[in-house]
Amino acid sequence: MKENHYEIANTIIMGSLKEMLANSDLTYISQTSPQHSHLRSQGEKYVLDLIKSVLPLLVNAHALTAKENAELLMLDKLSK
């Protein structure tokens, strides 16, 4: 289940970032050099909002990982 949360978060983030590149209100894409490309102020807000929206998925995945690790540790100690 935790992998699913990570996969969903990754899909949302990557898809959103790809869409953001096509929006000139959010990004400036330099035709000369990728190093000159940057986020516009609306793009910075967009990225922050994006991270805030997927944070619960990442927190759930992290909690599930911790729970699974604790259960494995307990099983290991009980089997000894």
N, C-alpha and C positions, 0 to 999 in steps of 0.2 A: 504494500500500500504506500509506503514512504516513497518508493521509486516513482509511483504514479504522481504524487504531489510534486516531486522534483521535475518530472517530465512535463507536467502541465505548466509549472512555473517557467521552465525553460522555453517551452513553445510560445507562451504568452509574451515573454520578454523578447525573444528573437524575432517573432512575427511583428511585434510592435516597433522594434528598432528598425526593421527593414522598411516598414511603412513610413516611419519617421524620415528616413533618408529621401523619400520621394516628396516630402512636404517642405517647400522652401520657406514657409513661415516658421518651421522648427529648426531647420538646419541650413547652413551655408556649405555647399559642396563646391570646392575649388576645382576648376577645370585644369589648373596648372599643376597642382600638387596636393595629394591627400593630406599632407601635413598642414596645409592652410585651411582645410575644412574644419568647421566648428559648429557647436550648437548655438542657436540664437537663444535669447532669454526665454521665449515660449518653449523652446526645445528642452531647456534645463528644467523648467517646471513640468513638462511632459514626462521626462525621465524620472523625476522625483515622484510624481504621481503613480507612474508605472511600478516603481519599486514598492511604494506603499501598498499598492493593490495586490501584489504577489507575496508580500511579506507573510500574511497568514498561512499561505500554502507552505512556505519554507519553514515557518515555525512548527507547523504540524509535522512536516517530514522530520525535522530535527527531534521533536518530542518522541515520535515513533521510533527513531533510531536509538535514542537513549533508553526507551522502554525495552526494545528488543535486546539491547546490550545487557541491560540489567537482568532480563529473563535468562539469557544465555549464561551469564555469570552465576546466577542462582542454580540453574540446572547443572552446571559444571561442579559447583560446590556440593550439591546434593548427591552427585554421582560418585564422589570420592569417599 
